[in-house]
Amino acid sequence: MSKKLIIILSAAALVMMLFMGGIFFMMWSKISQMEGQMTVAQEPEKEEAAVAETVVKPIFPLKSFIVNLAGDNGTRYLKIKMDLEIKEESFNNDIRQRLPQIRDSIMMILTSKRYADIKDTAGKIALREDIQNRVNAFFEEPCISNVYFTDFVIQ
């Protein structure tokens, strides 16, 4: 090989190595910037998670309900289990004292619903609100802040 060809190949290899080094440096700096942004972004989430953990309200579990749905000549039934989120622990005894009335009113709500009323998400949200309003009506001060369905089966 001639000296001229060796010099050209060496120069091309050197340019290629410099080009690859430049690309590596740019990618490294971008990754470092992204990691810095991710740690800054994650810190508020940790603070929000800590705040969310301190706001957890007490839960009052109810036994499951199995009812026939309205319409369809009794061919469809609903099996549902729910938990009531109460505003304060002090309401626990009040709910226990009124538990038969609460279960009865929930049973009346459930048996008045048709499959078409509760088959979609909007219907389930409306059912949740109906139950919350009916239960809160038993008390001078509303004590139920939310209703959670833990089991919901329509057949």
PLY file of the C-alpha trace (Angstrom):
ply
format ascii 1.0
element vertex 155
property float x
property float y
property float z
element edge 154
property int vertex1
property int vertex2
end_header
0.00 0.00 0.00
1.12 3.44 -0.71
1.72 6.02 1.99
-0.94 8.25 0.47
-3.65 5.56 0.89
-2.59 4.87 4.50
-2.79 8.59 5.33
-6.26 8.89 3.72
-7.57 5.79 5.56
-6.06 7.01 8.85
-7.63 10.44 8.39
-11.02 8.89 7.53
-10.80 6.64 10.63
-9.87 9.66 12.78
-12.80 11.71 11.40
-15.15 8.78 11.98
-13.93 8.37 15.57
-14.36 12.09 16.25
-17.87 11.97 14.75
-18.83 8.96 16.93
-17.33 10.65 20.00
-19.37 13.78 19.31
-22.57 11.77 18.99
-21.77 9.87 22.19
-21.10 13.15 24.03
-24.39 14.71 22.84
-26.41 11.63 23.85
-24.69 11.48 27.23
-25.49 15.14 27.95
-29.14 14.68 26.88
-29.52 11.63 29.14
-27.97 13.55 32.04
-30.42 16.42 31.50
-33.38 14.02 31.37
-32.29 12.32 34.61
-32.04 15.71 36.30
-35.53 16.63 35.11
-36.92 13.28 36.23
-35.58 13.65 39.77
-36.97 17.18 40.00
-40.34 15.98 38.66
-40.46 12.99 41.02
-39.90 14.99 44.21
-43.32 16.74 44.13
-45.01 13.40 43.44
-43.46 11.99 46.60
-44.75 14.97 48.56
-48.22 14.57 47.03
-48.20 10.86 47.85
-47.29 11.65 51.46
-50.17 14.13 51.67
-52.57 11.64 50.05
-51.61 8.97 52.57
-52.45 11.22 55.50
-55.95 12.00 54.15
-57.19 8.40 54.04
-60.63 8.26 55.61
-62.07 5.33 57.57
-63.96 2.64 55.67
-67.13 0.92 56.86
-67.54 -2.42 55.00
-71.00 -3.77 54.20
-71.92 -7.38 53.59
-72.73 -8.27 50.00
-76.18 -7.85 48.46
-77.78 -10.26 45.99
-80.95 -8.87 44.41
-83.15 -9.39 41.36
-83.09 -6.41 39.04
-86.30 -4.69 38.00
-87.78 -5.69 34.65
-86.70 -8.76 32.67
-89.18 -10.85 34.72
-86.58 -11.59 37.39
-84.12 -13.18 34.98
-81.27 -10.83 35.87
-79.71 -10.44 39.26
-77.04 -8.26 40.78
-74.42 -9.33 43.29
-72.73 -6.31 44.80
-70.40 -5.67 47.69
-69.57 -2.16 48.76
-67.68 -0.18 51.34
-68.72 3.18 52.72
-66.06 5.83 53.21
-67.00 7.80 56.31
-65.83 11.32 57.07
-64.75 10.62 60.65
-64.21 7.57 62.82
-66.82 8.93 65.25
-69.60 8.14 62.73
-68.81 4.42 62.96
-71.19 3.81 65.89
-73.97 5.87 64.30
-73.78 3.75 61.17
-73.78 0.52 63.19
-76.95 1.61 65.02
-78.72 2.33 61.74
-77.30 -0.60 59.80
-80.65 -2.40 59.28
-82.23 0.78 57.86
-79.17 1.47 55.72
-79.15 -2.07 54.28
-82.90 -1.90 53.65
-82.68 1.42 51.81
-79.77 0.18 49.70
-81.75 -2.99 48.92
-84.71 -0.86 47.75
-82.44 1.20 45.50
-80.84 -1.90 43.99
-84.13 -3.70 43.30
-85.53 -0.62 41.57
-82.70 -0.58 39.01
-82.91 -2.23 35.63
-79.98 -3.76 33.78
-79.96 -0.85 31.33
-79.64 1.59 34.26
-76.43 0.14 35.65
-74.69 -1.64 32.77
-72.31 1.22 31.92
-69.98 3.40 33.96
-72.35 6.36 34.06
-75.06 4.13 35.53
-72.71 2.82 38.20
-71.69 6.36 39.14
-75.36 7.37 39.40
-76.04 4.31 41.57
-73.13 5.24 43.81
-74.52 8.77 44.22
-78.04 7.45 44.93
-76.72 5.19 47.67
-74.60 7.95 49.19
-77.50 10.41 49.25
-79.95 7.87 50.70
-77.56 6.81 53.48
-76.67 10.41 54.34
-80.40 11.17 54.67
-80.49 9.06 57.86
-78.16 11.46 59.66
-78.38 15.12 60.65
-74.90 15.71 59.28
-73.76 13.85 56.13
-71.28 11.21 57.22
-70.66 9.22 54.01
-68.12 10.85 51.72
-67.95 8.08 49.11
-69.22 4.62 48.18
-66.80 2.05 46.77
-67.98 -1.03 44.88
-65.63 -3.89 45.70
-67.64 -6.54 43.86
-70.13 -5.89 41.05
-71.59 -8.81 39.09
-74.67 -8.66 36.86
-76.03 -11.88 35.45
0 1
1 2
2 3
3 4
4 5
5 6
6 7
7 8
8 9
9 10
10 11
11 12
12 13
13 14
14 15
15 16
16 17
17 18
18 19
19 20
20 21
21 22
22 23
23 24
24 25
25 26
26 27
27 28
28 29
29 30
30 31
31 32
32 33
33 34
34 35
35 36
36 37
37 38
38 39
39 40
40 41
41 42
42 43
43 44
44 45
45 46
46 47
47 48
48 49
49 50
50 51
51 52
52 53
53 54
54 55
55 56
56 57
57 58
58 59
59 60
60 61
61 62
62 63
63 64
64 65
65 66
66 67
67 68
68 69
69 70
70 71
71 72
72 73
73 74
74 75
75 76
76 77
77 78
78 79
79 80
80 81
81 82
82 83
83 84
84 85
85 86
86 87
87 88
88 89
89 90
90 91
91 92
92 93
93 94
94 95
95 96
96 97
97 98
98 99
99 100
100 101
101 102
102 103
103 104
104 105
105 106
106 107
107 108
108 109
109 110
110 111
111 112
112 113
113 114
114 115
115 116
116 117
117 118
118 119
119 120
120 121
121 122
122 123
123 124
124 125
125 126
126 127
127 128
128 129
129 130
130 131
131 132
132 133
133 134
134 135
135 136
136 137
137 138
138 139
139 140
140 141
141 142
142 143
143 144
144 145
145 146
146 147
147 148
148 149
149 150
150 151
151 152
152 153
153 154
